[in-house]
Amino acid sequence: MRTLKSIFIFSAVLIFGYTAQAQIAPVDNNGVAIGGYDVVSYFSGEAKRGFESFSAKYNGATYYFFTKANKSAFNKSPEKYLPQFDGFCAWGVGAKSAKFPIDPESYDIVDGKLYLFFNAPFNGEQFNTILDWNKRTTELKKAADANWPKVKNSK
């Protein structure tokens, strides 16, 4: 019962954080992925918002790109640039077996793969999940990889 209450409270805070701190779903109601951020740009070390004029569809989502060259790179090899865990918070999948929204500017590249993270107030303090991820990357990545098949189809 205590765990259920904790999950409920955390969910309520996530909903508040979602609206208050620009946490986003990996794909919004318009089908735009990662809040319009250019998934290729992460690999050059900077999260950049893309432009609708440089867009491409992949697996039902629309991706925006900062440059025509980034769009071209994505079109040649989309799987190389897609965020892991369908764009949900990697820490949430690994540490909590749950889908959390993400802050598109909180990210990590590990072994050539893009991971995104939740970063918003929780229990009255800023909660940036990448901080714990950075301390326990190997452990959390392994857990997330193991958890993802069951988490993927959860709501």
N, C-alpha and C positions, 0 to 999 in steps of 0.2 A: 504494500500500500504506500509506503514511504517513497519507493522508487517511482510509482505511478504519479504521485503528487509532484515529485521533482521534475518528471518529464513534462507534466502539465505546466508548471511554473516556467520551466525553460522554454517551452513552446510559446507561451504568452509573451515572454521577453523577446523571443526571436521575432514574433509578429510585430511588436513595438519597434524593435531594432530595424526591422525590414523597412518600416515606413520612416523612421526617424534618421537613419544613418545611411540611406541609399544602398542597403543590402538588396541584392537583386536575385531573381531566379536565373538559372543558367540560360533559359530561353523565355522571353517575355510573352505576353498575350498576343503580340503582333508577330511572333515567330523570330524576333531578333535575338541573336545569341550574344551572351556575355555583355549585355548593356551597350552593344555597339562597339565594344573595344576590339581592336585588331589583334587576333590571336597570333599572327606572325610577329607582330612588334614585340611581344614578350621575349622572344628569342634573341632580340638585339639589346635587351636589358632595360627596356622602358615600355610600360603599358601606355598605349596611345589609343585614343578614341578614333574609330574609322569614320568613313564617309559613305553615305548611302550610294553615292555615284560610283564607288568602288565596292560593289557587293557581289556575293556569290551564295548560292543555295547549296546546302549539303545536308543530307539526311533530314529534310523537312525544316531546317533552320536557316536563317539568313545571317551571313557573317559580313561585317563591314571591315574595310581595310583602309589604312592610312595612305597607302600609295598603290598605284597600279602594279608595281613590281611585287608588292606583298600579296595582292590578289592573285597574281600569276603564280607565285610560289605556292600558295594554298591550293590553287586549282591543280597543280602538278602532283601534289602529295598532301591532301587534306589530313589524313590520319597522323601525319608527323606533327601537326600544329594543334590538333584538338586537345582541349583540357581533359585530364583524366577524370573519371567518375562522372561523365556527362556534364562536367562543369560545376558539380556540387562541391562543397567544402571538403577538401581531402581529409582534414582533421576530423570533421564530423563523421565521415565514413569510417575512419580508422579508430577513433577513440570512443565514439558513441553509437556506431552502427546506424547512423541516421543521415538524412539529407538536410543540410543547412544551406540557406542562401549564401551568396558570396559578395564580397567587395572586390570588384574587378581590378582594383589597384593593389590588392594583397595577394601576392603570388610567389611561386618558387618554381625553378626549373631543376629537376633532378634526373640525371641520366637521360637528358634530352627530352624529357616529358614535362608538360605544363600542369601545375597544381594550383588551384585557387582556394581562397580561405575566407571565412567569416571574420568580420572586424566591426563590432558595434558594442554599445553598452550592454552589460549583463550584470544584474545585481548591483546596479549603481556605479559600476566601474567599466572602463573600456576593456573589452575582451577580444583580443586579436589572436585567433587560433594559430597563426603562423609562429607565434613565439614558442608555444609548446612543440609544434611541429619541428622547429629548428633544433630544439633540444633532443628530440626523440625521432628524428626523421626515419631512420632505418626501421625502428619498431613500429611506428605509426603507418609507414608505407606498406609494410608487410601485413599489418592488421587490415588496412583499407583494401588491399588487393584480395585478401581472404573474405572480407565482409561484403564487398561490392556485389557479388552475384545475388545475395539475398536482399540487400538494400536497394538494388537497382529497380526492382519492381514494386517497392513499397511506396506508400503515398507520403 
